[in-house]
Amino acid sequence: MSAAADALFKDIESQFLLTRDQLAPIIKGFIEEFKHGLKTPSKGLATMIPSFVTKLPNGNETGTFLSMDLGGTNLRVSAVQLQGDGRVDVLEVKRAATTELKTGKGSVFFDWIADTVEELITKKARHLFSEEEVSAKKTLNLGVCWSFPVDQTAVDRGTVLRMGKGFTLEDVEGHDLADLMHAAFERKGLNVKLNAILNDTVGTLVAHAYSNPRTRIGLIFATGINAAYPEPVESITKLSKEKRDSYPAGTEMLLNTEIDIFGGDWYLPLTKYDKILDDNHNQPKFQLYEKMLSGAYMGELTRLIALDFIKAGALFGGHIPEGFGEAWSFPTANMSMFERDTTVNREKSMEILSNYQFVNSPTLEDIAILTRICRLVATRSAALASVAIAAMIEQQNLHNKTNNDIIVGVNGSTYEFYPFMEERMHRALREWFGVELSDRIRLEIAREGGSVGGALIAMLCRD
Ligand code: GLC
């Protein structure tokens, strides 16, 4: 490797391989933000949003329930059959939200959702519903998993806050999600009642509690990152005293932390690359922590670092390949391929690079450098995701309170499909908590958290 590459790696490693000393201020900062969010009303860019979910399933519940799950890319509408013993069966209709839908009129977007619900009830899962339900004579209950911030006022009411993930819908922010959905259902003649709104993190925690009732954290690590955990109602002082007193003493409520928007530059170790990414983003200064680590951004961070190597003449012979110079032109999925590619001549990686045009063909050394950059970015992502877990363990005092395993339900493509992510997260947790405690932290995959969680909360909150 060239001296220029060596020097650059040294510099970048010192910023991206976070040591215990560098993790400490972030964890402290997060815990301070938890405390602040617990007392600050959920307006505007809210954090620590109460879910009004105070019950967890025990795994024995049965029945068929509807759920809808909207994430950054896909809409899933499902009929979830709870079979008891922690087992579920899901039938879903899945649709991709196009940019046109994501950036257009709210009413058009919600009509599209209503059409998908109709398709599930009248076609795909027709056999699971009665004649009255299909012909809209009888009401069907729906749990809506909304992977965006919502200011919840009750389990089934909530004002849509700023959405992120490329959504800029007209006439949606500031409106009640239940009203927007019911209006669309009415336009389609559907008799569907939204009786639970939940963030995907809350859904993940609840869905995982169905198979492991000891779950104490729900983490999403996908396009975005966010987490939920139970907090004693008496500590959630942003709720009125009257509201808090209406729950039996000792009740815990799941909180959607919206940890994605945590992180001022006074404690996040933002690098020059994070700052460039943020400056070029259509929502600058928003979700700074999320931008440092989640699936939507890892590829772009890698590209920005690679550009510095190219400029120093240490990569691709010093020429920016055509197609590589534009922001967002290196998707995170490419990184997974590079890190996973064990072929001798790195054929898979070469194939990815063939999407760009080079002055001189890329060499094996180029690929080795690019892969090492991917590893650094992904290792930092893992450490930063673990920091959220560590902060929630400390906030709940789980590290002192129990000798049992600490169960974290994790959902999301970045966690599930990015190579070595789980190992890297464990390594960061070990760095922070030491071997003994970190061995008790179980990161368990909670698949279909949104759909199953939505159905479970719709069931738990039926009137
Ligand atoms: C974003 C959203 C948040 C969601 C997370 C994971 O950060 O703001 O509500 O939970 O992505 O999908």
Boltz pocket constraint, residues with backbone or C-beta under 6 A from the ligand:
constraints:
  - pocket:
      binder: B
      contacts: [[A, 146], [A, 147], [A, 148], [A, 149], [A, 162], [A, 163], [A, 164], [A, 199], [A, 200], [A, 201], [A, 220], [A, 222], [A, 223], [A, 224], [A, 225], [A, 226], [A, 227], [A, 258], [A, 260], [A, 261], [A, 290]]
      max_distance: 6.0
